[in-house]
Amino acid sequence: MFVKRLKLKKLNNTRDLGGIKTSDGRKVKSGKLIRSGKLTDLPESTVDKLKQTGLTTVIDLRIETERAENPDTVIDGVEYHWLPVLCTPTVGVTEEKSMRRTMKLESYRIKQEFGSADAYMTETYRSIVFNEQPQKELKKFLRLIIENDGCVLWHCTSGKDRAGICAMLVESLLGVDEHIIYEDYLASRRFLKKKYIANRLGLVILPVSFRFKHILFGFMRTKRIYLKSIIEEMKKRYGSVAGYCKTVLEITDEDIEILKAKYTE
């Protein structure tokens, strides 16, 4: 499967899900479903290219602080929706100035409470899909996708965690095989490589011990285990990701058929 990155200035982790194959031999339509990082201070060339996709809807998954510090570029004719799937600043997922200032202290807290970045990130992913408040936002997210008739783009800040979870839900409902869902999710490693290297170099000079740097390094990664933890728990509780969507997010068989009709060919 070829993960189609959209080469746009200031957008390093933006991709069109078009071309992804489904288990029934169909494929996702191009120019319909786009996942991305933040849309802040976009140059005119990028705005023009997004318009050319037929973009009609933008869904912002960030918390209020992130939005205030880095507001979306407003594109004429596009409808914007705010669906914060996390309620508070969260190390490794949300990105705001205050969080960057407290990363050192947070690394100590997380080491004590969770033991490792992997355990912490896994629990954070679980909170997004299994806690009541985020579930309300995920319901709205899927409803917007179902009701959309143009091109919809959803984004967080880096485009890897919150946007990745939402992509997993949509791809699962469209019938995309699990190994392809993981491939799309892990593509953020390639697309964010330069950012990862820059951040890692910055942490090298941070005056904390290696064991705490190891925690901080972990927050920057995109790891299969994070997504796998919630997929496996969905299977255990509801039989499948689709079963979770039906039971928890109130998606019907008719909704799934609408999704497939709109977004696959």
C-alpha positions in Angstrom: 0.0 0.0 0.0 1.3 3.4 -0.9 0.6 6.1 1.7 0.0 9.2 -0.3 1.7 12.2 1.3 0.5 15.6 0.1 3.6 17.7 -0.5 2.5 21.1 0.8 4.6 23.9 2.3 4.5 24.0 6.1 2.6 20.7 6.2 4.9 17.8 6.8 2.5 15.1 7.9 -0.5 15.6 5.6 -1.8 12.7 3.6 -4.7 11.8 1.3 -6.1 8.4 2.2 -7.1 8.0 -1.4 -5.8 4.8 -3.0 -5.8 2.7 0.2 -7.3 -0.7 -0.6 -10.2 -2.3 1.3 -10.7 -6.0 2.0 -13.5 -6.3 -0.6 -11.2 -5.2 -3.4 -12.3 -1.6 -3.5 -10.1 1.5 -2.7 -10.6 4.8 -1.0 -11.4 7.7 -3.3 -8.8 10.4 -3.7 -9.5 13.9 -2.6 -12.1 12.9 -0.1 -10.4 12.1 3.2 -7.2 13.9 4.4 -5.4 13.7 7.7 -2.9 16.3 8.8 -1.0 18.2 11.5 -1.9 21.8 12.4 -2.9 24.3 9.7 -1.2 27.4 11.1 0.2 30.3 9.0 -0.2 28.4 5.7 1.3 30.1 2.6 -1.0 31.0 -0.2 0.4 28.1 -2.4 -0.7 25.6 0.2 -4.1 27.2 0.6 -4.5 27.0 -3.2 -3.6 23.3 -3.3 -6.0 22.5 -0.5 -8.8 24.3 -2.3 -8.0 22.3 -5.4 -8.8 19.1 -3.5 -12.3 20.4 -3.1 -11.9 20.8 0.6 -15.2 21.6 2.3 -14.7 20.7 6.0 -11.9 21.0 8.5 -12.1 19.2 11.9 -9.7 20.4 14.6 -9.0 17.8 17.3 -6.8 20.0 19.5 -7.4 21.5 22.9 -8.2 25.1 23.3 -4.7 26.2 24.3 -3.2 24.7 21.1 -5.8 26.4 19.0 -5.2 29.8 20.7 -1.4 29.6 20.2 -1.5 28.2 16.7 -4.9 29.0 15.1 -6.0 27.4 11.8 -5.5 29.4 8.6 -9.0 30.3 7.5 -9.8 29.1 4.0 -12.7 30.7 2.1 -15.7 28.4 1.6 -14.5 25.8 4.2 -16.5 24.9 7.3 -14.6 24.5 10.5 -15.5 22.3 13.5 -13.7 22.0 16.8 -13.8 18.5 18.5 -11.2 18.3 21.3 -10.7 14.6 21.9 -8.5 15.5 24.9 -9.7 18.0 27.5 -6.4 19.0 29.1 -2.7 19.4 28.1 -1.2 15.9 27.7 2.5 15.3 27.5 3.5 13.6 24.2 0.2 14.4 22.5 -0.8 18.0 22.9 1.8 20.7 22.1 1.6 24.1 23.7 4.1 26.5 25.2 3.3 25.8 28.8 3.8 22.0 28.1 7.2 22.6 26.6 8.2 24.5 29.8 7.1 21.7 32.1 8.3 18.7 30.1 11.2 18.2 32.6 8.9 18.0 35.6 6.3 15.9 33.7 9.0 13.4 32.8 9.6 12.8 36.6 5.9 12.4 37.3 5.3 10.0 34.4 8.4 7.9 35.4 6.9 7.6 38.9 3.3 6.9 37.9 3.7 4.9 34.7 7.3 3.7 34.7 7.8 4.3 30.9 6.7 6.5 28.1 5.2 3.4 26.4 2.9 2.7 29.4 1.9 6.4 29.6 1.2 6.8 25.9 -0.8 3.5 25.8 -2.9 4.8 28.7 -3.4 8.1 26.9 -4.6 6.4 23.8 -7.0 4.3 25.9 -8.4 7.4 27.5 -9.3 8.9 24.1 -11.4 5.9 23.0 -12.7 4.6 26.3 -13.5 7.7 28.4 -16.9 9.2 28.1 -16.1 12.8 27.2 -13.7 12.0 24.3 -16.3 9.5 23.0 -18.8 12.3 22.6 -16.3 14.1 20.3 -15.5 10.9 18.4 -19.3 10.4 17.8 -19.5 13.9 16.3 -16.3 13.3 14.3 -17.8 10.2 12.6 -21.1 11.9 12.1 -19.4 14.8 10.2 -17.6 12.2 8.0 -20.8 10.4 7.3 -22.7 13.7 6.4 -19.9 15.3 4.5 -20.4 15.5 0.7 -17.1 17.0 -0.3 -13.5 16.7 1.0 -12.9 16.5 4.8 -9.6 17.2 6.6 -9.1 16.4 10.2 -6.0 17.4 12.2 -4.3 17.7 15.6 -0.9 19.4 16.1 1.6 16.8 14.8 -1.0 14.7 13.0 0.2 11.4 14.5 -1.8 10.5 17.6 -5.3 12.1 17.7 -5.5 12.3 13.9 -4.1 8.7 13.7 -6.8 7.3 16.0 -9.5 9.0 14.0 -8.0 7.7 10.8 -8.0 4.2 12.3 -11.7 4.4 13.0 -12.6 5.6 9.5 -10.4 3.1 7.8 -11.8 0.3 9.9 -15.4 1.2 9.0 -14.4 1.4 5.3 -13.1 -2.2 5.5 -9.4 -1.5 5.3 -7.2 -4.4 6.5 -5.6 -4.0 9.8 -2.0 -4.3 8.5 -2.7 -1.4 6.1 -4.1 0.7 9.0 -0.9 0.2 10.9 1.1 1.1 7.8 -0.7 4.4 7.4 -0.4 5.1 11.2 3.4 4.4 11.2 4.0 6.6 8.1 4.1 9.5 10.5 7.6 8.3 11.4 8.8 9.1 7.9 6.9 12.3 7.5 8.0 13.7 10.9 11.6 12.5 10.7 13.2 15.9 10.5 11.1 17.3 13.4 12.0 14.2 15.5 15.7 14.6 14.8 15.6 18.3 15.7 13.7 17.7 18.9 15.9 14.8 19.9 19.0 17.0 19.5 17.4 19.6 21.7 16.8 17.0 24.4 20.4 15.8 24.3 21.5 19.1 26.0 18.7 19.1 28.5 20.2 18.8 32.1 18.4 15.7 33.2 19.6 12.1 33.6 19.5 9.6 30.8 16.6 7.7 32.3 14.4 10.8 32.2 15.6 11.7 28.7 14.5 8.2 27.6 11.0 9.1 28.8 11.1 12.4 26.9 12.4 10.6 23.7 9.5 8.2 24.0 6.9 11.0 23.7 8.2 11.9 20.3 7.8 8.4 18.8 5.0 6.9 16.8 4.8 3.3 17.9 2.7 0.4 16.7 2.0 -0.7 20.3 0.1 2.5 21.1 -2.5 1.9 18.4 -2.5 -1.8 18.8 -3.4 -1.5 22.5 -6.7 0.1 21.7 -7.5 -2.0 18.7 -6.9 -5.2 20.7 -9.1 -3.9 23.6 -11.9 -3.0 21.2 -11.8 -6.5 19.8 -11.8 -8.0 23.3 -14.8 -5.8 24.4 -16.8 -5.5 21.2 -15.5 -8.1 18.8 -13.9 -5.6 16.4 -13.3 -1.9 15.8 -16.5 -1.7 13.9 -18.2 -3.3 16.9 -16.8 -0.6 19.1 -18.1 2.1 16.7 -21.6 0.5 16.6 -21.9 0.0 20.4 -20.1 3.1 21.8 -20.2 5.6 19.0 -23.7 4.7 17.7 -22.8 3.9 14.2 -25.3 1.8 12.3 -24.9 -0.7 9.5 -26.6 1.9 7.3 -24.0 4.5 8.3 -21.2 2.1 7.3 -22.9 1.6 3.9 -23.1 5.3 3.4 -19.4 5.7 4.3 -18.4 3.0 1.8 -20.6 4.5 -1.0 -19.2 8.0 -0.5 -15.5 7.2 0.1 -14.7 4.0 -1.8 -14.8 3.0 -5.4 
